[in-house]
Amino acid sequence: MSKKLPDAVQPAFYSLADAAWILGVDHDQVHRAIRVGTLRAERRRSRLVIPAAELLRVLDGGAR
């Protein structure tokens, strides 16, 4: 008999290319949005990645 543990959901991060594809824009626009502060990026293992929550915020209309 084994117990089923609740799914431990790890925060999802997307590469800049994946974020551009999800948002339907060119990757240059993603770089610019990060540079001007419209889109938040984080460093993970020396790479810039976009948190899934940030993509949801942008897709949901932008500013909170």
Protein Blocks (a to p, Z undefined) as FASTA:
>chain_A
ZZddddddddddddfklmmmmnopafklmmmmmmnopaccddeehiacddfklmmmmmnn
paZZ
